């Protein structure tokens, strides 16, 4: 019984770890939940969804794209989604875009690919985009900046935290 009690205390301590992303949300009075998963979990939003008992669509991939004009932008889509190139080009106003390489992502966000929080690190004027289908979900999960830590947040609160432009990034236009 005492080892079970000790285990519960350990888990509670991990769950209360406050990271810069949590502090940002607290400072802006944006509600969220903290969830953790084993740091041995395979990398990727789909694996996080499985570890936490969510559908893949609910775990958000935070992707950094760059344009030939030097702009970088945050693109947020579900773990089971891929942004359509033409839609990204239109949103970013550039015909020449690409995913930023890991070193540029680290330089831009301060985080390594794998658990980039979608808020708190952006300079003034940095653009953030969220696929509109994610607005239909009750809750979304986003990285907290440290692998094994996830922030659970409503879509409306994610938009408030990121000042994201919500648009269709992943669904082909009907013919």
C-alpha positions in Angstrom: 0.0 0.0 0.0 2.8 2.5 0.9 4.5 1.9 -2.5 1.1 2.7 -4.3 0.8 5.9 -2.2 4.4 6.9 -3.1 3.7 6.2 -6.8 0.6 8.5 -6.7 2.6 11.2 -5.1 5.3 11.0 -7.8 2.7 11.2 -10.6 1.0 14.2 -8.9 4.4 16.0 -8.7 5.1 15.4 -12.4 1.6 16.7 -13.4 2.2 20.0 -11.5 5.4 20.8 -13.3 5.0 24.4 -14.6 6.6 25.1 -17.9 6.8 28.5 -19.7 3.8 27.5 -21.9 1.8 26.9 -18.7 2.9 30.2 -17.2 1.8 32.0 -20.4 -1.6 30.5 -20.2 -1.9 31.3 -16.5 -0.8 35.0 -17.1 -3.5 35.3 -19.8 -6.2 33.5 -17.7 -6.7 30.9 -20.4 -8.0 27.6 -19.0 -6.2 24.3 -19.7 -5.4 20.9 -18.3 -2.0 19.3 -17.8 -1.6 15.7 -18.9 1.6 13.6 -18.9 2.6 10.5 -20.8 5.8 8.3 -20.5 8.7 10.1 -22.1 9.6 6.7 -23.7 6.5 7.1 -25.9 7.3 7.0 -29.6 7.6 10.5 -31.1 4.7 12.0 -32.9 1.3 13.4 -32.2 -0.4 10.2 -33.2 1.6 8.3 -30.5 0.7 11.0 -28.0 -3.0 10.6 -28.9 -2.8 6.8 -28.3 -0.9 7.3 -25.0 -3.4 9.7 -23.6 -6.6 8.1 -25.0 -7.5 10.7 -27.5 -8.4 10.4 -31.2 -5.5 11.4 -33.5 -7.4 14.5 -34.8 -7.4 15.9 -31.3 -3.6 16.0 -30.9 -2.2 19.0 -32.7 0.9 19.0 -34.9 2.8 22.3 -34.6 4.7 22.8 -37.8 7.0 25.7 -38.7 6.9 26.6 -42.4 9.1 29.2 -44.1 8.7 31.2 -47.3 11.2 32.4 -49.8 10.6 35.9 -48.4 12.1 34.9 -45.0 8.8 34.7 -43.2 8.2 31.8 -40.8 4.7 30.8 -39.7 3.2 28.2 -37.3 0.8 25.8 -38.9 -1.5 23.7 -36.6 -3.2 20.6 -37.9 -4.5 17.4 -36.4 -2.1 14.4 -36.0 -4.1 12.6 -38.8 -4.0 15.5 -41.2 -1.6 17.0 -43.7 -1.9 20.5 -44.9 -2.5 21.0 -48.7 0.4 22.8 -50.3 -1.8 25.1 -52.4 -3.8 26.2 -49.3 -0.6 26.9 -47.3 0.9 28.9 -50.2 -2.3 31.0 -50.4 -2.4 31.6 -46.6 1.2 32.6 -46.5 1.1 34.6 -49.7 4.0 32.9 -51.3 4.5 30.3 -54.0 7.7 29.1 -52.5 7.2 27.5 -49.1 8.8 24.6 -47.2 8.9 23.1 -43.8 11.6 24.7 -41.7 14.5 22.4 -41.0 15.1 21.4 -37.4 17.9 23.9 -36.8 15.6 26.8 -38.0 12.7 25.5 -35.9 15.0 25.5 -32.8 16.3 29.0 -33.6 12.8 30.3 -34.3 10.9 28.7 -31.4 13.5 27.8 -28.8 12.3 24.2 -28.9 13.3 21.1 -30.7 10.9 19.4 -33.1 8.6 17.0 -31.1 7.0 19.1 -28.4 6.7 22.7 -29.6 4.1 24.7 -27.7 2.0 26.8 -30.1 2.2 29.9 -27.9 4.5 32.1 -25.8 7.6 32.2 -28.0 6.3 34.2 -31.0 7.6 37.7 -31.7 5.2 40.4 -32.5 3.7 39.9 -36.0 4.4 36.1 -36.2 1.5 34.4 -38.0 -0.2 31.4 -36.7 -2.8 29.3 -38.6 -5.1 26.6 -37.3 -7.0 24.2 -39.5 -10.8 24.9 -39.2 -11.7 21.3 -38.7 -10.0 21.4 -35.3 -12.7 23.9 -34.1 -15.2 21.0 -34.2 -13.3 19.1 -31.4 -14.2 19.3 -27.8 -10.6 19.3 -26.6 -7.2 19.5 -28.3 -3.8 18.5 -27.1 -0.7 20.6 -27.8 2.9 20.2 -26.8 4.1 21.9 -23.6 7.7 22.2 -24.6 9.0 19.1 -22.9 8.4 15.6 -24.3 6.0 13.7 -21.9 3.9 16.8 -21.1 0.8 17.8 -23.0 -1.6 20.8 -22.6 -5.3 20.0 -23.1 -7.2 23.0 -24.2 -10.4 23.9 -26.0 -10.2 25.0 -29.6 -11.5 28.5 -28.7 -8.9 28.9 -26.0 -6.2 27.7 -28.4 -7.2 30.4 -30.8 -7.2 32.9 -28.0 -3.7 31.8 -26.9 -2.2 31.9 -30.4 -4.2 34.6 -32.1 -4.4 32.1 -34.9 -6.1 32.6 -38.2 -8.6 29.7 -38.6 -9.0 28.4 -42.1 -9.3 25.3 -44.2 -5.7 24.0 -44.6 -6.4 20.3 -45.1 -9.7 19.6 -46.9 -9.7 19.8 -50.7 -12.2 22.3 -52.1 -15.2 20.5 -53.7 -15.3 20.6 -57.4 
